[in-house]
Amino acid sequence: MPIWALTRVPRFHISIASSLYTFSSPLSTTVGFRCVFPAKCRTMFWRIFHKSDILRYNPPSVQDGSWALITGASDGIGKGIARELLSHGFNVILHGRNASKLDGVRAELVAGNASSNQKVETWAWDATTPLQPGAVNLAEELLRVVSDRRLTVLVNNCGFSSTYHSFNMQDPVEIDRILTLQIGFATQLTRILIPVMCDHPSLILNISGLTAAYPCPLLAVHSGGKAYIRAWSRALSLELRMPPEENDHQDVDSESPTSSTTNPKAQNKLTPTRNLIEVLAIDVHNVASNSNHSSPSFFTPDSETMARAIIGVVGCGRLEVTAYWRAELMSKTLSLLPRSMVDNMLVQEMVKMRSIERQKESNAAKAV
């Protein structure tokens, strides 16, 4: 996300350098450490002892391997996650809107994993497609795709490359597309799949971003969508941890495409899912990929590195987590700055990003 450009601001460099020095200096006293690094900053130490629990969702006892569905898997983080899950023995379903591009990614992953028996399938669906009431059109297509597969991992990774506009000047059609993709598609897809996943240990990863915590001007709708993913994911995680007597997952509309009366896979599976489904919101920050034209740097990993970081935090026991440790370091440092300072830096950076976007559009128009 563009907010990563804050790392180019001198005041940010001073702040993080000071924090790192205080953290590592042998002259730092316990009091000094606590003053500069409050409890929420010291929580990064969990990474030293944590080991990914991803194989819980693909145990050796499963004969043909478990399946994972990754949305937005035709490039970037989604493609990286698919490759990472294949390396852990999962079969994967790649989702994207461009069927031919998905076929190319599938061929690449199969060639890179030729020595194993994992399967790679594709599902082409434009996540900005308007949903019918109750997402009936999505449910029918999705249940066909997962059919009799043992689906244990869902990665809600779809993203929208928003343009930089003030809210009242943004194309209303683009607003509809953002809301459908970031909110409607992820929400309804998850609702449809929970009955399919709830009879065995399963994992739902919801990819959010730094704009959920630091909303950006000129990206108002995009920021709101990311904030929704973060809040919805936390609420869902808490809900699925509720004790059986307080959980009402058995109460499903009988006319729903995924109800126990119309969906054979949901028969006898709509029971409380406590301890079975792990829901984790992932804060990814900036990634060097084809979509955002960023270059790798200290704070900006490539897609493969980010994918390993995301799979690496599985089983951490949290409701949300920043996957990449350097990104978490930056996030913690930002939390030490006055919010007004961060907001001012955001305004300056978004105006700069809009100028860059307009210049690119102008150059493209001249080249035609």
C-alpha positions in Angstrom: 0.0 0.0 0.0 1.1 3.6 -0.6 1.3 4.2 3.2 4.6 2.4 3.0 6.0 5.4 1.4 6.0 6.9 4.9 9.4 5.2 5.2 10.7 7.8 2.8 9.8 10.6 5.3 12.8 11.8 7.4 10.8 12.0 10.6 9.9 8.3 10.2 13.5 7.4 9.8 14.4 9.3 13.0 11.6 7.6 14.9 12.4 4.0 13.9 16.2 4.5 14.2 15.6 5.8 17.7 13.4 2.8 18.5 15.9 0.3 17.2 18.8 1.9 19.0 16.9 1.8 22.3 15.8 -1.7 21.7 19.4 -3.0 21.1 21.5 -0.6 23.2 23.1 -2.3 26.3 22.9 1.0 28.0 19.1 0.8 28.0 17.6 0.3 31.4 14.4 -1.7 32.0 12.6 1.6 32.6 13.9 3.1 29.4 12.9 0.0 27.5 9.4 0.1 28.8 9.1 3.8 28.0 10.2 3.5 24.4 8.7 0.1 23.8 5.3 -0.3 25.4 3.8 -3.7 25.8 2.3 -3.8 22.3 5.7 -3.2 20.8 7.4 -6.0 22.9 4.8 -8.5 21.7 7.0 -9.1 18.6 9.0 -11.6 20.6 6.4 -14.3 20.0 7.9 -14.8 16.6 11.1 -16.2 18.0 9.3 -19.2 19.4 6.4 -19.7 17.0 6.3 -22.5 14.4 3.6 -22.6 11.7 0.8 -25.0 12.4 -0.3 -25.3 8.7 0.1 -29.1 8.6 -2.7 -29.3 11.1 -5.0 -28.7 8.1 -3.3 -31.3 5.9 -2.4 -34.3 8.2 -0.5 -37.3 6.7 -3.6 -39.5 7.5 -5.5 -37.8 4.7 -5.0 -40.1 1.7 -5.2 -37.7 -1.2 -4.3 -34.5 0.6 -6.5 -31.6 1.7 -7.6 -28.7 -0.6 -7.1 -25.0 -0.3 -9.0 -22.3 -2.2 -7.0 -19.1 -2.8 -8.9 -16.1 -4.2 -7.0 -13.6 -6.3 -4.4 -16.2 -7.1 -3.4 -15.3 -10.6 -0.5 -13.1 -9.4 1.2 -11.5 -6.4 0.5 -12.7 -2.9 -2.2 -15.2 -3.9 0.1 -16.9 -6.4 2.8 -17.0 -3.7 0.5 -18.5 -1.2 -0.6 -21.2 -3.6 3.0 -22.2 -4.3 3.7 -22.2 -0.5 0.7 -24.5 0.2 1.7 -26.8 -2.6 5.1 -27.2 -0.9 3.2 -28.3 2.2 1.4 -31.0 0.3 -2.0 -29.2 -0.3 -4.0 -29.5 -3.4 -5.0 -26.0 -4.5 -7.8 -24.3 -6.3 -6.7 -21.0 -7.9 -9.3 -18.3 -8.2 -9.1 -15.3 -10.6 -11.2 -13.4 -13.1 -9.0 -14.2 -16.2 -9.3 -17.9 -17.2 -6.3 -17.8 -19.6 -4.1 -16.2 -17.0 -5.1 -18.8 -14.4 -4.2 -21.5 -16.9 -0.8 -20.0 -17.3 -0.3 -19.9 -13.5 -1.5 -23.4 -13.1 0.9 -24.7 -15.7 3.8 -22.8 -14.0 2.9 -24.3 -10.6 2.4 -27.8 -11.9 5.8 -27.6 -13.7 7.5 -26.4 -10.5 5.9 -29.2 -8.5 6.3 -32.0 -11.0 7.8 -34.4 -8.5 4.7 -34.5 -6.3 1.1 -35.7 -6.8 -0.6 -32.5 -5.7 -3.4 -31.3 -7.9 -3.9 -27.7 -9.1 -7.3 -26.6 -10.4 -8.7 -23.2 -11.4 -11.9 -21.3 -10.9 -12.5 -18.2 -13.1 -15.0 -15.8 -11.5 -15.0 -12.0 -11.6 -15.3 -11.1 -7.9 -16.8 -7.7 -8.9 -19.8 -9.5 -10.5 -23.0 -8.2 -8.8 -24.4 -10.8 -6.4 -28.0 -11.9 -6.6 -30.0 -11.7 -3.3 -28.5 -14.2 -0.9 -25.6 -14.7 -3.4 -27.4 -17.6 -5.0 -25.4 -17.2 -8.2 -22.1 -17.5 -6.3 -23.3 -20.3 -4.1 -24.3 -22.5 -7.1 -21.0 -22.0 -8.8 -18.8 -22.3 -5.7 -20.4 -25.6 -4.5 -19.8 -27.0 -8.0 -16.1 -26.1 -7.7 -15.5 -27.6 -4.3 -17.8 -30.6 -4.9 -16.5 -33.6 -2.9 -13.1 -32.1 -2.0 -11.8 -32.0 1.6 -11.5 -28.2 1.7 -9.6 -27.2 4.8 -8.0 -23.8 3.8 -9.7 -20.7 2.5 -7.6 -17.6 1.7 -9.7 -14.4 1.1 -7.0 -12.5 -0.9 -8.9 -10.7 -3.6 -7.9 -7.1 -4.0 -8.9 -4.1 -6.1 -6.4 -1.7 -7.6 -8.2 1.5 -6.7 -7.4 4.8 -8.4 -6.6 7.9 -6.4 -9.7 10.1 -6.3 -11.5 12.2 -3.8 -14.6 10.3 -2.7 -17.1 12.6 -4.4 -15.1 12.4 -7.7 -14.7 8.6 -7.7 -16.5 6.7 -10.4 -19.7 5.3 -8.8 -19.3 2.1 -10.8 -15.8 1.7 -9.4 -17.2 2.2 -5.9 -19.8 -0.6 -6.5 -17.0 -2.9 -7.8 -14.8 -2.2 -4.8 -17.6 -2.9 -2.3 -18.7 -6.1 -4.1 -15.2 -7.5 -4.3 -13.8 -6.4 -0.9 -17.0 -6.9 1.2 -19.8 -8.9 -0.6 -17.7 -11.5 -2.4 -15.5 -12.4 0.6 -18.4 -12.4 3.1 -20.7 -14.5 1.1 -18.0 -16.9 -0.1 -17.0 -17.6 3.5 -20.7 -18.0 4.5 -21.2 -20.6 1.8 -18.0 -22.6 2.6 -18.2 -22.7 6.4 -20.7 -25.7 6.4 -18.3 -27.5 4.0 -15.3 -26.9 6.2 -16.7 -27.3 9.7 -16.4 -31.1 10.2 -12.6 -31.1 10.3 -9.9 -28.6 11.4 -9.9 -25.8 8.9 -8.4 -22.4 8.4 -9.7 -19.1 7.0 -7.1 -16.4 6.2 -8.6 -12.9 5.5 -6.0 -10.6 3.9 -6.3 -7.0 5.1 -3.9 -4.1 5.0 -2.4 -1.2 6.8 -5.1 1.1 5.5 -7.5 -0.7 7.9 -5.7 1.0 10.8 -4.5 4.1 8.9 -7.3 5.1 6.4 -5.9 7.0 3.4 -7.4 10.1 1.8 -8.1 9.6 -1.9 -8.6 5.9 -1.1 -11.6 6.3 1.2 -13.7 3.4 -0.1 -10.7 1.1 -0.4 -9.7 1.9 3.2 -13.2 1.2 4.4 -13.2 -2.1 2.7 -10.0 -3.2 4.3 -11.3 -2.0 7.7 -14.4 -4.1 7.1 -12.3 -7.2 6.4 -10.4 -6.7 9.6 -13.4 -6.1 11.9 -15.5 -8.9 10.3 -12.7 -11.4 10.6 -12.2 -10.6 14.3 -15.9 -11.0 15.0 -16.1 -14.2 13.0 -13.1 -15.7 14.8 -14.6 -14.9 18.2 -18.0 -16.3 17.1 -16.5 -19.6 16.1 -14.7 -19.8 19.4 -18.0 -19.5 21.4 -19.1 -22.4 23.5 -21.7 -24.7 21.9 -24.6 -23.5 24.1 -24.0 -19.9 22.9 -23.3 -20.7 19.2 -26.3 -20.9 16.8 -24.6 -22.2 13.6 -27.2 -24.9 13.4 -29.9 -22.3 12.7 -29.5 -21.9 8.9 -32.2 -20.7 6.5 -33.7 -23.8 4.9 -34.0 -22.0 1.6 -30.3 -21.0 1.5 -28.2 -22.7 -1.2 -25.9 -23.9 1.6 -28.5 -25.0 4.1 -28.6 -28.6 5.4 -31.7 -29.3 3.3 -30.4 -28.2 -0.1 -26.6 -28.8 0.2 -25.7 -32.5 0.7 -22.2 -31.5 2.0 -23.9 -29.5 4.8 -25.9 -32.5 6.1 -25.1 -33.2 9.8 -22.3 -30.6 9.7 -24.0 -27.5 10.9 -22.8 -27.9 14.5 -20.8 -25.4 16.6 -17.4 -25.1 15.1 -15.4 -24.3 18.2 -11.8 -25.4 18.0 -12.3 -26.6 14.4 -12.0 -23.4 12.3 -9.2 -21.0 12.8 -10.0 -17.5 11.5 -7.1 -15.1 11.2 -6.9 -11.6 9.8 -3.6 -10.9 8.0 -2.2 -7.4 7.8 0.2 -7.6 4.7 1.3 -4.0 4.2 3.2 -3.3 1.0 4.5 -6.1 -1.3 6.6 -5.8 -4.5 4.3 -7.1 -7.2 3.2 -6.5 -10.7 0.0 -4.7 -9.5 1.6 -2.0 -7.4 4.9 -1.6 -9.3 6.9 -1.5 -6.0 10.5 -2.7 -5.8 11.7 -4.9 -3.0 13.3 -3.1 0.0 13.9 -3.5 3.7 10.2 -3.0 4.4 8.8 -4.3 1.1 9.2 -8.0 0.5 8.5 -9.8 -2.7 5.3 -11.9 -3.0 7.1 -15.2 -2.3 8.6 -13.8 1.0 5.2 -12.4 2.0 3.5 -15.7 1.3 6.0 -17.6 3.5 5.4 -15.1 6.2 1.6 -15.5 6.0 1.8 -19.3 6.2 4.4 -18.9 8.9 2.0 -17.2 11.3 -0.7 -19.8 11.1 -1.5 -21.2 14.5 -0.3 -18.1 16.4 -3.5 -18.1 18.4 -4.3 -14.4 17.6 -7.3 -12.9 15.9 -5.2 -10.7 13.7 -1.5 -10.4 13.0 1.0 -8.6 10.8 2.6 -11.4 8.8 5.9 -9.9 7.9 8.1 -9.0 10.9 9.6 -5.9 9.4 6.1 -4.7 8.5 5.1 -5.2 12.1 8.1 -3.2 13.2 7.0 -0.3 11.1 3.4 -0.6 12.4 4.6 -0.6 16.0 6.8 2.5 15.3 3.9 4.3 13.6 1.8 3.7 16.8 4.4 5.6 18.8 4.0 8.7 16.6 1.2 11.3 17.2 -1.8 10.4 15.1 -1.9 13.9 13.7 1.6 13.6 12.4 0.8 10.3 10.7 -2.4 11.8 9.2 -0.4 14.8 7.8 2.2 12.5 6.2 -0.6 10.4 4.7 -2.2 13.4 3.1 1.1 14.5 1.6 1.9 11.1 0.3 -1.5 10.4 -1.2 -1.4 13.7 -3.1 2.0 12.7 -4.4 0.7 9.3 -5.5 -2.2 10.9 -7.3 0.2 13.1 -9.2 2.3 10.1 -10.2 -0.9 8.2 -11.4 -2.0 11.2 -13.4 1.4 11.5 -15.0 1.3 7.9 -16.0 -2.1 8.3 -17.5 -0.9 11.3 -19.4 2.1 9.5 -20.8 0.0 6.5 -21.8 -2.5 8.8 -23.7 0.4 10.4 -25.5 1.8 7.1 -26.5 -1.4 6.0 -28.2 
